[in-house]
Amino acid sequence: MTVKIPTIGANVITETSNIITPSSQSALPFGKLNILFCYIDEPQATTGNYYVKALRELGHNVITCGPRQGNVDGELLSRLDIPLYDKPSYPDTYPYQEILDQCPTTPELIIQAEPHFFFVGSKADRRNIPAVYITFDNHRGPLTHIDMYRKGSFDIMFVANKYYQKPYIDSGVNAQYLPVACDPSLHKTYPDEQEECDIVFAGNPGYNNSGQQYKELCLAAGIPPDASGQFRFYDKIGKSCLPDEIQPRLEYRCGLPAFLVNAPPDRRFANWHSREYCERAEYLMRLSRDFSLNVYSCCVLENYARVINRGRMTFNCSLRNDLNMKVFESIASGKLLITDAIPYQEEIFTHGVHYITYNKYYQPDNVNFNLDYQEVRNLVSHFLNHPDEREQIAKAGQQHAHTHHSYQVRSKQVLNAVFGG
């Protein structure tokens, strides 16, 4: 098979009108801002951390607040300027007045980042301070986001995936497209990390369910039950996220579990989200038969880039056409990314220039899905045999991501959308 790759430099993205205008490179018409930034400060909720870091690097005074929720412990909570403790309801709700009264200085902008806790109150309750809501997991459905947007009387909701923007707009939300990004200070090349396998996958590797299908997948991947008899498909690394705490995940060497092979399509893919977890697991299992594959889970911040650097290339399979963080962070880490082609992704990166895409050969409403692994296999083989091409695309993609798709760029886009530019 001949793999056709465009010449490096062809079709380079120069137009950013599909994201937020004005351009991310334009000068901002204001100086230092006092910003109240609300999020859950935990290692796994990295996007809020990236925005806080980027805004501070741009010179703004960022006051952080957030609830004690999930695995947020006292140490992490103490890093917040205004720590908010448990509420009896879920999702947690906080009146604007309760937060603003604790601010050491009057904010000029309120930013709330997903996940699920939210402000309640009118614009008058927040003293007419501009307020925006940044969302990420739009592929999980818009209803919670829309409810939070309305209860908080936000001026703008930023939607990370253009594929899901229309349902928000149809519901009366001022929804603007703002993809996720990378942090060039973390997502970069690490010369001290050696290539040790053909492919790295970092993320949730498969069907995430506690039922029989989940157990079959664990058994097929060689994962035994723990002492309590529970199957755990992946383990979280320590809260401090030190490099020596990264544990390489299993290399899939087994046959496919029965539920992936024998079940009829209407049962095998009961819903889109579960179907794509099955699909991702199947790709990884098949790839492990033909290539050396390392799978890592729950790696964040610097650790994510470090494990990506351990492979000659990296693989991604999206869930429900979600333009996920893996795309930006993997490309920024300096390794060739092979990922599925999804709508609007080419507005950000260009196939053959910044990364490589494959086709899934199905439509979202088609349960009679038939995975074609051969294209992925041929692409991996081609770039293993052509290291110069692989490295050329990886470097071009890394430079493009660092220049045009960092969280500093996204932060400028947020501020431009609110205050104009």
C-alpha positions in Angstrom: 0.0 0.0 0.0 1.3 3.5 -0.9 0.5 6.1 1.7 0.1 9.5 0.1 1.4 12.3 2.3 1.3 16.0 1.3 4.5 17.9 1.1 5.3 19.6 4.4 4.1 23.1 4.3 1.1 22.4 2.0 -2.3 23.4 3.2 -0.9 25.0 6.3 -3.7 26.6 8.4 -3.5 30.3 8.2 -7.2 31.2 8.9 -8.5 31.2 12.4 -12.0 32.6 11.8 -13.5 29.3 12.7 -12.5 29.6 16.3 -12.9 33.0 18.0 -12.2 36.3 16.4 -10.3 38.6 16.5 -7.1 36.7 15.9 -5.3 35.2 18.9 -2.3 37.2 17.9 -4.0 40.6 18.1 -3.1 43.0 21.0 -5.5 43.2 23.8 -7.0 46.7 24.5 -6.6 46.4 28.3 -3.9 45.8 30.8 -3.8 43.6 33.9 -7.2 42.2 35.0 -8.5 40.9 38.3 -10.0 37.5 37.3 -12.1 35.2 39.6 -11.4 31.7 38.2 -13.6 28.9 39.5 -12.7 25.2 39.0 -11.8 22.0 40.8 -8.1 22.0 41.5 -7.1 18.4 41.1 -4.5 16.7 38.9 -7.1 15.0 36.7 -9.1 18.2 36.0 -6.1 19.7 34.2 -7.8 22.1 31.8 -8.7 24.6 34.6 -5.2 24.4 35.9 -3.8 25.2 32.4 -6.0 28.3 32.1 -5.1 29.6 35.5 -1.4 29.1 34.7 -1.7 30.8 31.3 -3.6 33.8 32.6 -1.0 34.4 35.3 1.8 34.1 32.8 0.1 36.8 30.8 0.3 39.0 33.8 -3.3 38.9 35.1 -4.2 38.6 38.8 -6.1 35.3 39.1 -8.1 34.6 42.2 -9.0 30.9 42.4 -11.9 29.3 44.1 -13.5 25.8 44.0 -15.3 23.1 46.0 -14.0 20.1 47.8 -15.3 17.4 45.6 -14.3 13.9 44.4 -10.7 13.1 45.3 -9.7 16.7 46.1 -7.9 16.5 49.4 -7.0 19.2 51.9 -3.6 19.7 50.4 -5.0 20.5 47.0 -7.8 22.5 48.4 -5.4 24.7 50.3 -3.9 25.9 47.0 -7.2 27.7 46.2 -7.5 31.3 47.2 -11.1 30.8 48.2 -11.7 27.1 49.1 -15.4 26.1 49.0 -16.5 23.1 51.1 -19.1 20.5 50.5 -22.7 21.4 49.9 -25.5 19.0 50.5 -26.7 19.1 46.9 -25.0 17.8 43.8 -23.9 19.4 41.6 -22.7 21.9 44.1 -24.2 25.4 43.8 -22.8 28.6 45.2 -24.5 32.0 45.2 -22.4 34.7 43.5 -22.7 36.9 46.6 -21.2 34.2 48.8 -18.0 34.1 46.6 -17.7 37.8 45.8 -17.8 38.8 49.5 -14.7 36.7 50.0 -12.7 38.2 47.1 -9.7 40.3 48.3 -10.3 42.6 45.3 -13.2 43.2 43.0 -12.9 41.0 39.9 -13.3 42.4 36.5 -14.2 39.0 35.0 -15.6 35.8 36.3 -14.5 32.5 34.6 -16.0 29.2 35.5 -14.5 26.0 34.1 -16.1 22.6 33.9 -16.8 20.2 35.7 -20.0 20.1 37.7 -20.4 22.8 40.3 -21.8 26.1 39.4 -22.8 29.6 40.4 -26.4 30.6 40.8 -27.8 34.1 40.5 -28.6 36.9 38.1 -26.3 39.5 36.5 -27.3 41.9 39.3 -26.2 39.2 41.9 -22.8 39.1 40.3 -22.7 42.9 40.3 -22.8 43.1 36.5 -19.3 41.6 36.3 -18.8 39.8 33.0 -19.0 36.0 33.5 -18.1 33.2 31.1 -18.4 29.4 31.3 -15.7 27.2 29.7 -16.9 23.7 28.8 -14.9 20.7 27.6 -16.8 17.4 27.6 -19.5 18.5 25.1 -19.6 15.0 23.7 -21.3 13.8 26.9 -24.4 15.9 26.2 -25.4 19.5 26.5 -28.2 19.4 29.1 -26.1 19.9 32.2 -24.1 22.6 30.6 -27.2 24.5 29.4 -28.7 24.2 32.9 -25.5 25.6 34.5 -25.3 28.4 31.9 -28.9 29.5 32.7 -28.6 29.3 36.5 -25.4 31.3 36.5 -26.7 33.9 34.0 -23.4 33.6 32.0 -22.7 36.0 29.2 -20.8 33.4 27.0 -20.4 29.6 27.1 -17.3 28.4 25.3 -17.8 25.0 23.6 -14.6 22.9 23.0 -16.1 20.9 20.1 -17.6 22.6 17.1 -19.5 19.4 16.2 -21.7 20.0 19.3 -22.1 23.8 19.1 -25.4 23.9 17.3 -27.6 22.2 20.1 -26.4 24.9 22.5 -27.2 27.7 20.1 -30.6 26.2 19.4 -31.3 26.3 23.1 -30.6 30.0 23.3 -27.0 29.8 24.6 -24.4 32.3 23.4 -22.1 29.4 22.5 -18.7 30.2 21.0 -16.2 27.7 19.7 -13.0 27.4 21.8 -11.1 24.2 21.4 -8.8 22.8 24.1 -5.1 23.3 23.7 -1.6 22.5 24.9 1.0 23.9 27.4 4.3 24.2 25.5 6.2 24.3 28.8 4.9 20.8 29.7 3.9 19.2 26.4 7.2 19.1 24.6 10.1 16.9 23.7 12.0 15.3 26.7 15.5 14.2 25.5 15.9 12.0 28.6 13.0 9.8 27.7 14.0 7.0 25.4 11.8 5.4 22.7 10.9 2.0 24.0 8.0 0.9 21.8 6.4 1.5 18.4 3.1 3.0 19.7 2.0 4.7 22.9 -1.6 5.2 23.9 -2.2 7.4 26.9 -5.8 7.6 28.3 -8.7 5.3 29.1 -7.9 2.3 27.0 -11.3 0.6 26.8 -14.8 -0.2 27.9 -15.3 1.5 31.2 -18.2 -0.4 32.8 -18.6 -2.5 35.9 -20.7 -5.2 34.2 -19.9 -8.5 32.6 -18.5 -6.9 29.4 -16.0 -4.9 31.4 -14.9 -8.1 33.2 -14.4 -9.9 29.9 -12.3 -7.0 28.6 -10.1 -7.0 31.7 -9.6 -10.8 31.5 -8.8 -10.5 27.8 -6.2 -7.9 28.5 -4.7 -10.1 31.2 -5.9 -8.0 34.2 -6.7 -10.1 37.2 -9.2 -9.1 39.9 -7.8 -7.4 42.9 -7.9 -8.7 46.5 -11.5 -7.7 46.9 -12.5 -9.5 43.7 -13.0 -6.2 41.7 -11.7 -5.7 38.2 -10.0 -2.4 37.8 -9.0 -1.5 34.2 -6.6 1.2 35.1 -5.0 2.6 38.2 -4.5 6.3 39.1 -0.9 7.4 39.6 -0.1 9.2 42.8 -1.5 12.7 43.5 1.9 14.3 43.2 2.3 13.0 39.6 6.0 12.3 39.9 7.7 10.7 36.8 8.8 7.6 38.8 5.1 6.9 39.7 4.2 6.3 36.1 3.5 2.7 35.6 3.4 1.3 32.0 0.1 -0.3 31.4 -0.5 -3.8 29.9 0.5 -4.8 26.5 -2.5 -6.4 24.9 -1.5 -9.8 23.7 -4.7 -11.7 23.9 -7.6 -12.5 21.6 -10.6 -10.2 21.5 -13.2 -10.8 24.3 -16.3 -12.6 23.2 -18.6 -9.5 23.5 -16.5 -7.7 20.9 -16.6 -10.6 18.4 -19.7 -12.6 18.8 -22.5 -10.2 19.9 -24.8 -8.9 17.2 -24.3 -5.2 16.3 -27.5 -4.0 18.0 -26.4 -5.5 21.3 -22.7 -5.0 20.8 -23.2 -1.3 20.4 -26.1 -0.4 22.7 -25.3 3.3 22.5 -22.8 5.5 20.8 -20.6 6.2 23.8 -20.2 2.6 24.9 -19.7 1.5 21.3 -16.7 3.8 20.8 -15.1 2.6 24.0 -15.4 -0.9 22.6 -13.9 0.3 19.3 -11.0 1.9 21.1 -10.2 -1.3 23.0 -10.5 -3.3 19.8 -8.0 -1.0 18.0 -5.5 -1.3 20.8 -5.8 -5.1 21.0 -5.3 -5.5 17.3 -2.4 -3.1 17.3 -0.7 -5.0 20.1 -0.7 -8.1 17.9 1.3 -6.5 15.2 3.4 -3.8 17.0 4.9 -3.1 20.4 2.3 -1.1 22.2 2.5 0.6 25.7 -0.8 1.8 27.2 -0.7 4.3 30.1 -3.7 5.6 32.0 -4.4 8.7 34.1 -1.2 10.5 33.1 -1.4 14.2 33.2 0.7 17.4 33.0 4.4 16.7 32.4 3.8 12.9 32.8 1.6 12.8 29.8 4.2 14.3 27.5 6.9 12.0 29.0 5.0 8.8 28.3 4.2 10.0 24.8 8.0 10.5 24.2 8.5 6.8 25.0 6.9 5.8 21.7 7.9 6.2 18.1 4.4 7.4 17.5 1.1 7.8 19.4 -2.4 6.6 18.7 -5.8 8.1 19.4 -9.4 7.0 18.8 -12.0 9.7 19.7 -15.3 9.2 21.5 -18.3 10.6 19.8 -16.4 12.8 17.4 -14.8 14.6 20.4 -11.7 16.7 19.5 -10.0 15.7 22.7 -7.0 16.9 24.6 -5.0 13.9 23.4 -4.8 15.4 19.9 -3.3 18.7 21.1 -1.1 17.4 23.8 0.2 14.4 21.8 1.1 16.6 18.8 2.7 19.2 21.1 4.8 16.5 22.7 6.7 16.0 19.5 5.6 12.5 18.3 3.6 11.6 15.3 -0.1 11.3 16.1 -2.3 8.9 14.2 -5.9 9.7 15.0 -9.3 9.2 13.5 -10.7 11.8 11.1 -13.6 13.7 12.8 -15.6 16.8 11.7 -13.9 20.2 11.9 -10.5 18.7 13.1 -8.9 19.8 9.8 -9.7 23.4 10.7 -7.1 23.0 13.5 -4.5 20.6 12.1 -3.8 19.3 8.6 -3.5 15.7 7.7 0.0 14.8 6.3 1.4 18.1 7.6 0.8 18.2 11.3 -0.6 14.6 12.0 -2.0 11.6 10.2 -5.7 10.6 10.2 -7.6 7.4 9.5 -11.2 6.8 8.7 -13.6 4.9 10.9 -16.0 3.9 8.0 -19.2 4.5 9.8 -21.8 7.2 10.6 -22.9 8.0 14.2 -26.4 6.6 13.7 -25.2 3.4 12.0 -25.2 0.6 14.6 -24.0 -1.9 11.9 -20.5 -0.6 12.3 -17.7 -2.6 10.8 -14.2 -1.6 12.0 -11.6 -1.6 9.3 -8.3 -2.1 11.1 -6.2 -2.5 7.9 -5.9 1.2 7.2 -4.5 1.8 10.7 -2.1 -1.1 10.4 -0.8 0.1 7.1 -0.3 3.7 8.4 1.7 2.5 11.4 3.8 0.2 9.2 4.5 3.0 6.7 5.7 5.4 9.3 7.8 2.9 11.2 9.6 2.2 7.9 9.9 5.9 7.0 11.3 7.6 10.1 12.3 10.8 8.3 8.7 11.4 7.2 7.5 10.5 10.7 9.8 13.0 12.4 9.2 15.7 9.8 5.5 15.6 10.4 5.9 15.4 14.1 8.2 18.5 14.3 5.9 20.5 12.0 2.9 19.5 14.2 4.7 20.4 17.4 5.7 23.8 16.1 2.1 24.5 14.9 0.6 23.4 18.2 3.0 25.5 20.3 2.5 28.6 18.2 -1.2 28.6 17.5 -2.9 26.3 20.0 -1.4 27.0 23.5 -3.5 27.9 26.6 -2.0 31.4 26.4 -3.5 31.8 23.0 -6.8 30.4 24.2 -6.8 32.8 27.2 -6.3 35.8 24.9 -9.2 34.5 22.8 -11.4 34.4 25.8 -10.5 37.9 26.8 -10.9 39.2 23.3 -14.4 37.6 23.1 -15.4 39.3 26.4 -13.8 42.7 26.0 -13.3 43.0 22.3 -10.0 43.6 20.5 
